[in-house]
Amino acid sequence: MPTLEDQIRRIMAEETARLHAAPDLVERVVRSSRRKRRRGRIAALAASVAVAASAPLYLTVAPGTMQTPVVSETPDPPAIDDTPPARSEPPDLGDLGDGKTLKNVRVGYLPDGLRWSHWSLDNGETYTTSWNFDGDRKGFYCVQIYVYEGQAVQELDDSVQAYRDEGQGKEVTVGDRTGYAVVEGVGEDGMKGTPTLILNMGERRRARISFSPVYVKKFPDAKAVDRELARIAEGLTAVD
Protein backbone atom coordinates (compact mmCIF):
# COMPACT_ATOMS: atom_id res chain seq x y z
CA MET A 1 0.00 0.00 0.00
CA PRO A 2 1.37 3.49 -0.84
CA THR A 3 2.77 5.34 2.17
CA LEU A 4 1.53 8.75 3.22
CA GLU A 5 4.64 10.35 1.71
CA ASP A 6 3.89 8.66 -1.62
CA GLN A 7 0.32 10.02 -1.55
CA ILE A 8 1.57 13.53 -0.83
CA ARG A 9 4.15 13.39 -3.62
CA ARG A 10 1.49 12.20 -6.06
CA ILE A 11 -0.86 15.03 -5.10
CA MET A 12 2.00 17.54 -5.31
CA ALA A 13 2.87 16.37 -8.79
CA GLU A 14 -0.73 16.72 -9.94
CA GLU A 15 -1.12 20.19 -8.46
CA THR A 16 2.21 21.59 -9.64
CA ALA A 17 1.50 20.31 -13.14
CA ARG A 18 -1.37 22.78 -13.22
CA LEU A 19 0.92 25.50 -11.78
CA HIS A 20 -1.36 26.35 -8.87
CA ALA A 21 -2.32 24.85 -5.53
CA ALA A 22 -5.89 23.72 -5.03
CA PRO A 23 -7.59 25.47 -2.09
CA ASP A 24 -8.69 22.16 -0.53
CA LEU A 25 -5.34 20.40 -0.93
CA VAL A 26 -4.61 20.19 2.80
CA GLU A 27 -8.10 18.99 3.57
CA ARG A 28 -7.96 16.24 0.89
CA VAL A 29 -4.59 15.03 2.08
CA VAL A 30 -5.76 14.97 5.65
CA ARG A 31 -8.87 13.00 4.71
CA SER A 32 -6.77 10.44 2.80
CA SER A 33 -4.54 9.84 5.79
CA ARG A 34 -5.51 7.55 8.57
CA ARG A 35 -2.61 8.68 10.66
CA LYS A 36 -3.95 11.83 12.28
CA ARG A 37 -0.78 12.23 14.22
CA ARG A 38 0.99 13.25 11.00
CA ARG A 39 -1.31 16.19 10.24
CA GLY A 40 1.36 18.70 11.13
CA ARG A 41 3.72 17.17 8.55
CA ILE A 42 0.99 17.05 5.88
CA ALA A 43 0.18 20.73 6.38
CA ALA A 44 3.84 21.63 5.98
CA LEU A 45 4.11 19.69 2.73
CA ALA A 46 0.92 21.26 1.38
CA ALA A 47 2.22 24.73 2.18
CA SER A 48 5.31 24.00 0.13
CA VAL A 49 3.04 23.29 -2.83
CA ALA A 50 1.40 26.72 -2.51
CA VAL A 51 4.83 28.39 -2.51
CA ALA A 52 5.87 26.36 -5.53
CA ALA A 53 2.86 27.55 -7.51
CA SER A 54 4.22 31.15 -7.51
CA ALA A 55 7.87 30.30 -8.19
CA PRO A 56 9.93 27.93 -10.38
CA LEU A 57 8.79 24.44 -9.47
CA TYR A 58 11.05 21.54 -8.53
CA LEU A 59 9.84 17.98 -8.29
CA THR A 60 11.75 15.47 -6.17
CA VAL A 61 11.44 12.19 -8.03
CA ALA A 62 13.27 10.09 -5.49
CA PRO A 63 15.68 10.66 -2.62
CA GLY A 64 19.15 11.49 -3.88
CA THR A 65 18.09 12.25 -7.48
CA MET A 66 18.49 15.60 -9.30
CA GLN A 67 15.68 18.07 -8.93
CA THR A 68 14.16 19.03 -12.29
CA PRO A 69 12.73 22.54 -12.75
CA VAL A 70 9.26 22.83 -14.24
CA VAL A 71 9.29 25.85 -16.56
CA SER A 72 6.12 27.86 -16.95
CA GLU A 73 5.85 29.65 -20.34
CA THR A 74 3.24 32.25 -21.22
CA PRO A 75 2.64 32.31 -24.99
CA ASP A 76 2.70 35.64 -26.77
CA PRO A 77 -0.75 36.96 -27.66
CA PRO A 78 -1.75 36.39 -31.28
CA ALA A 79 -0.83 39.17 -33.66
CA ILE A 80 -3.68 41.44 -34.69
CA ASP A 81 -4.01 41.97 -38.41
CA ASP A 82 -5.13 45.57 -38.78
CA THR A 83 -4.72 45.61 -42.54
CA PRO A 84 -7.95 46.96 -44.06
CA PRO A 85 -9.72 44.51 -46.39
CA ALA A 86 -9.15 45.06 -50.07
CA ARG A 87 -12.01 46.82 -51.84
CA SER A 88 -13.68 44.57 -54.35
CA GLU A 89 -14.97 45.96 -57.59
CA PRO A 90 -18.65 45.31 -58.40
CA PRO A 91 -19.20 42.65 -61.08
CA ASP A 92 -19.32 43.95 -64.63
CA LEU A 93 -19.96 42.64 -68.13
CA GLY A 94 -16.30 42.63 -69.10
CA ASP A 95 -14.97 43.95 -72.39
CA LEU A 96 -17.98 44.62 -74.61
CA GLY A 97 -15.87 45.43 -77.65
CA ASP A 98 -17.98 47.88 -79.65
CA GLY A 99 -20.30 48.15 -76.68
CA LYS A 100 -23.35 46.98 -78.57
CA THR A 101 -23.87 43.53 -77.03
CA LEU A 102 -25.02 43.47 -73.42
CA LYS A 103 -24.90 39.86 -72.35
CA ASN A 104 -28.19 38.60 -73.88
CA VAL A 105 -29.23 41.76 -75.76
CA ARG A 106 -27.85 43.29 -78.94
CA VAL A 107 -28.09 47.05 -79.53
CA GLY A 108 -28.77 47.68 -83.20
CA TYR A 109 -28.96 51.47 -83.16
CA LEU A 110 -27.43 54.34 -81.19
CA PRO A 111 -27.49 58.08 -81.97
CA ASP A 112 -24.48 59.46 -83.81
CA GLY A 113 -21.46 60.53 -81.81
CA LEU A 114 -21.92 58.13 -78.90
CA ARG A 115 -19.24 55.73 -77.73
CA TRP A 116 -19.33 52.91 -75.21
CA SER A 117 -18.37 54.29 -71.79
CA HIS A 118 -16.36 51.17 -70.80
CA TRP A 119 -18.58 50.98 -67.71
CA SER A 120 -21.09 48.23 -66.96
CA LEU A 121 -22.70 46.39 -64.07
CA ASP A 122 -23.81 42.76 -63.92
CA ASN A 123 -26.06 41.61 -61.08
CA GLY A 124 -27.16 38.40 -62.74
CA GLU A 125 -30.80 38.94 -63.65
CA THR A 126 -30.22 42.67 -64.08
CA TYR A 127 -27.38 44.25 -66.03
CA THR A 128 -26.61 47.61 -67.59
CA THR A 129 -24.17 49.75 -69.53
CA SER A 130 -24.04 53.26 -70.95
CA TRP A 131 -22.70 55.43 -73.76
CA ASN A 132 -21.30 58.95 -73.84
CA PHE A 133 -19.30 61.23 -76.12
CA ASP A 134 -15.73 60.42 -75.06
CA GLY A 135 -15.88 56.76 -73.99
CA ASP A 136 -14.62 57.66 -70.50
CA ARG A 137 -16.04 55.36 -67.81
CA LYS A 138 -15.91 58.23 -65.31
CA GLY A 139 -17.66 60.66 -67.61
CA PHE A 140 -21.34 61.59 -67.67
CA TYR A 141 -23.64 59.19 -69.49
CA CYS A 142 -25.84 60.17 -72.41
CA VAL A 143 -27.77 56.93 -72.97
CA GLN A 144 -28.15 54.01 -70.56
CA ILE A 145 -29.82 50.64 -71.12
CA TYR A 146 -30.81 48.46 -68.16
CA VAL A 147 -31.98 44.90 -68.85
CA TYR A 148 -34.24 42.94 -66.47
CA GLU A 149 -34.61 39.17 -66.76
CA GLY A 150 -36.22 36.28 -64.87
CA GLN A 151 -37.69 37.23 -61.52
CA ALA A 152 -36.33 40.79 -61.82
CA VAL A 153 -38.97 41.45 -64.51
CA GLN A 154 -41.67 41.68 -61.84
CA GLU A 155 -39.80 44.50 -60.12
CA LEU A 156 -39.90 46.60 -63.29
CA ASP A 157 -43.50 45.65 -64.09
CA ASP A 158 -44.49 46.85 -60.62
CA SER A 159 -42.84 50.19 -61.31
CA VAL A 160 -44.70 50.54 -64.60
CA GLN A 161 -47.99 49.73 -62.89
CA ALA A 162 -47.26 52.40 -60.28
CA TYR A 163 -46.75 54.94 -63.06
CA ARG A 164 -50.08 53.91 -64.59
CA ASP A 165 -51.84 54.24 -61.25
CA GLU A 166 -50.41 57.73 -60.76
CA GLY A 167 -51.27 58.80 -64.28
CA GLN A 168 -47.66 59.27 -65.31
CA GLY A 169 -46.35 58.21 -68.72
CA LYS A 170 -48.14 56.50 -71.59
CA GLU A 171 -48.41 53.19 -73.41
CA VAL A 172 -46.39 52.98 -76.64
CA THR A 173 -45.96 50.53 -79.51
CA VAL A 174 -42.49 49.80 -80.86
CA GLY A 175 -42.79 47.71 -84.01
CA ASP A 176 -44.64 44.58 -82.94
CA ARG A 177 -43.74 45.05 -79.26
CA THR A 178 -45.27 47.09 -76.50
CA GLY A 179 -43.66 49.54 -74.13
CA TYR A 180 -44.18 52.35 -71.68
CA ALA A 181 -42.78 55.88 -72.00
CA VAL A 182 -42.31 58.03 -68.90
CA VAL A 183 -40.12 60.83 -67.59
CA GLU A 184 -38.57 59.53 -64.36
CA GLY A 185 -37.19 61.52 -61.47
CA VAL A 186 -38.86 64.79 -62.35
CA GLY A 187 -37.60 67.54 -60.05
CA GLU A 188 -34.73 65.53 -58.60
CA ASP A 189 -31.51 67.54 -58.30
CA GLY A 190 -33.29 70.45 -59.97
CA MET A 191 -33.52 68.53 -63.25
CA LYS A 192 -36.51 68.13 -65.55
CA GLY A 193 -36.29 64.35 -65.27
CA THR A 194 -34.96 61.41 -67.26
CA PRO A 195 -36.90 60.43 -70.39
CA THR A 196 -37.26 56.64 -70.33
CA LEU A 197 -38.78 53.97 -72.53
CA ILE A 198 -39.45 50.55 -70.98
CA LEU A 199 -39.64 47.87 -73.67
CA ASN A 200 -41.31 44.47 -73.35
CA MET A 201 -38.86 42.07 -75.05
CA GLY A 202 -40.73 38.91 -74.10
CA GLU A 203 -42.27 37.16 -71.15
CA ARG A 204 -39.12 37.16 -69.03
CA ARG A 205 -37.18 40.18 -70.33
CA ARG A 206 -37.55 43.96 -70.24
CA ALA A 207 -35.23 46.76 -71.37
CA ARG A 208 -35.17 50.21 -69.80
CA ILE A 209 -33.69 52.89 -72.10
CA SER A 210 -32.92 56.27 -70.57
CA PHE A 211 -31.53 59.62 -71.78
CA SER A 212 -29.69 61.77 -69.26
CA PRO A 213 -31.26 65.19 -68.54
CA VAL A 214 -28.11 66.82 -69.92
CA TYR A 215 -28.15 64.80 -73.16
CA VAL A 216 -31.79 65.68 -73.73
CA LYS A 217 -30.83 69.32 -74.23
CA LYS A 218 -29.30 68.55 -77.63
CA PHE A 219 -32.74 67.68 -79.01
CA PRO A 220 -35.14 70.38 -80.19
CA ASP A 221 -38.17 69.08 -78.26
CA ALA A 222 -39.73 66.16 -76.36
CA LYS A 223 -41.08 64.59 -79.54
CA ALA A 224 -37.58 64.32 -80.98
CA VAL A 225 -36.46 62.62 -77.76
CA ASP A 226 -39.34 60.14 -77.95
CA ARG A 227 -38.52 59.29 -81.56
CA GLU A 228 -34.88 58.60 -80.73
CA LEU A 229 -35.78 56.45 -77.74
CA ALA A 230 -38.16 54.46 -79.96
CA ARG A 231 -35.43 53.93 -82.60
CA ILE A 232 -33.07 52.52 -79.95
CA ALA A 233 -35.85 50.27 -78.58
CA GLU A 234 -36.73 49.00 -82.03
CA GLY A 235 -33.10 48.01 -82.63
CA LEU A 236 -32.84 45.88 -79.47
CA THR A 237 -32.81 42.13 -80.16
CA ALA A 238 -32.20 39.02 -78.06
CA VAL A 239 -28.98 37.09 -78.75
CA ASP A 240 -29.86 34.02 -76.66
Solvent accessible surface area in square Angstrom, and as a share of the most:
residue,aa,sasa,rsa
1,M,211,0.94
2,P,87,0.55
3,T,71,0.41
4,L,10,0.05
5,E,34,0.15
6,D,68,0.35
7,Q,39,0.17
8,I,6,0.03
9,R,104,0.38
10,R,131,0.48
11,I,10,0.05
12,M,43,0.19
13,A,43,0.33
14,E,75,0.34
15,E,2,0.01
16,T,6,0.03
17,A,77,0.59
18,R,135,0.49
19,L,71,0.35
20,H,97,0.43
21,A,29,0.22
22,A,20,0.16
23,P,144,0.91
24,D,59,0.31
25,L,7,0.04
26,V,64,0.37
27,E,98,0.44
28,R,75,0.27
29,V,3,0.02
30,V,33,0.19
31,R,154,0.56
32,S,50,0.32
33,S,15,0.10
34,R,225,0.82
35,R,119,0.44
36,K,139,0.59
37,R,194,0.71
38,R,50,0.18
39,R,111,0.40
40,G,56,0.54
41,R,123,0.45
42,I,1,0.00
43,A,46,0.35
44,A,65,0.50
45,L,54,0.27
46,A,7,0.06
47,A,57,0.44
48,S,50,0.32
49,V,1,0.01
50,A,55,0.42
51,V,102,0.59
52,A,22,0.17
53,A,31,0.24
54,S,102,0.66
55,A,49,0.38
56,P,100,0.63
57,L,3,0.02
58,Y,119,0.45
59,L,56,0.28
60,T,64,0.37
61,V,115,0.66
62,A,37,0.28
63,P,114,0.72
64,G,90,0.86
65,T,68,0.39
66,M,169,0.76
67,Q,103,0.46
68,T,80,0.47
69,P,70,0.44
70,V,49,0.28
71,V,113,0.65
72,S,71,0.46
73,E,148,0.67
74,T,125,0.73
75,P,115,0.72
76,D,129,0.67
77,P,115,0.72
78,P,122,0.77
79,A,105,0.81
80,I,158,0.80
81,D,118,0.61
82,D,126,0.65
83,T,98,0.57
84,P,107,0.67
85,P,124,0.78
86,A,102,0.79
87,R,232,0.85
88,S,103,0.67
89,E,148,0.66
90,P,83,0.52
91,P,80,0.50
92,D,76,0.39
93,L,31,0.16
94,G,40,0.38
95,D,129,0.67
96,L,23,0.12
97,G,57,0.55
98,D,87,0.45
99,G,0,0.00
100,K,63,0.27
101,T,46,0.27
102,L,0,0.00
103,K,82,0.35
104,N,34,0.18
105,V,0,0.00
106,R,84,0.31
107,V,0,0.00
108,G,51,0.49
109,Y,50,0.19
110,L,20,0.10
111,P,9,0.05
112,D,134,0.70
113,G,55,0.53
114,L,22,0.11
115,R,139,0.51
116,W,20,0.07
117,S,4,0.02
118,H,93,0.42
119,W,75,0.26
120,S,8,0.05
121,L,41,0.21
122,D,28,0.15
123,N,86,0.44
124,G,39,0.38
125,E,77,0.35
126,T,21,0.12
127,Y,1,0.00
128,T,1,0.00
129,T,0,0.00
130,S,6,0.04
131,W,2,0.01
132,N,4,0.02
133,F,112,0.47
134,D,84,0.43
135,G,10,0.10
136,D,65,0.34
137,R,127,0.46
138,K,182,0.77
139,G,32,0.31
140,F,184,0.77
141,Y,69,0.26
142,C,8,0.05
143,V,0,0.00
144,Q,40,0.18
145,I,0,0.00
146,Y,53,0.20
147,V,0,0.00
148,Y,14,0.05
149,E,22,0.10
150,G,21,0.20
151,Q,147,0.66
152,A,13,0.10
153,V,3,0.02
154,Q,105,0.47
155,E,109,0.49
156,L,1,0.01
157,D,44,0.23
158,D,78,0.41
159,S,38,0.25
160,V,10,0.06
161,Q,83,0.37
162,A,44,0.34
163,Y,38,0.14
164,R,103,0.37
165,D,106,0.55
166,E,112,0.50
167,G,67,0.65
168,Q,79,0.35
169,G,41,0.40
170,K,113,0.48
171,E,104,0.47
172,V,34,0.19
173,T,106,0.61
174,V,7,0.04
175,G,56,0.54
176,D,139,0.72
177,R,56,0.21
178,T,80,0.46
179,G,9,0.09
180,Y,9,0.04
181,A,13,0.10
182,V,8,0.05
183,V,66,0.38
184,E,25,0.11
185,G,31,0.30
186,V,102,0.58
187,G,51,0.49
188,E,113,0.51
189,D,142,0.73
190,G,75,0.73
191,M,77,0.34
192,K,183,0.78
193,G,5,0.04
194,T,28,0.16
195,P,17,0.10
196,T,2,0.01
197,L,6,0.03
198,I,7,0.04
199,L,0,0.00
200,N,53,0.27
201,M,25,0.11
202,G,34,0.32
203,E,144,0.65
204,R,121,0.44
205,R,32,0.12
206,R,28,0.10
207,A,0,0.00
208,R,44,0.16
209,I,0,0.00
210,S,13,0.08
211,F,0,0.00
212,S,7,0.05
213,P,29,0.19
214,V,90,0.52
215,Y,7,0.03
216,V,37,0.21
217,K,155,0.66
218,K,114,0.48
219,F,33,0.14
220,P,118,0.74
221,D,76,0.39
222,A,75,0.58
223,K,149,0.63
224,A,10,0.07
225,V,4,0.02
226,D,57,0.29
227,R,148,0.54
228,E,24,0.11
229,L,3,0.01
230,A,35,0.27
231,R,131,0.48
232,I,0,0.00
233,A,0,0.00
234,E,105,0.47
235,G,20,0.19
236,L,0,0.00
237,T,71,0.41
238,A,56,0.43
239,V,77,0.44
240,D,117,0.61
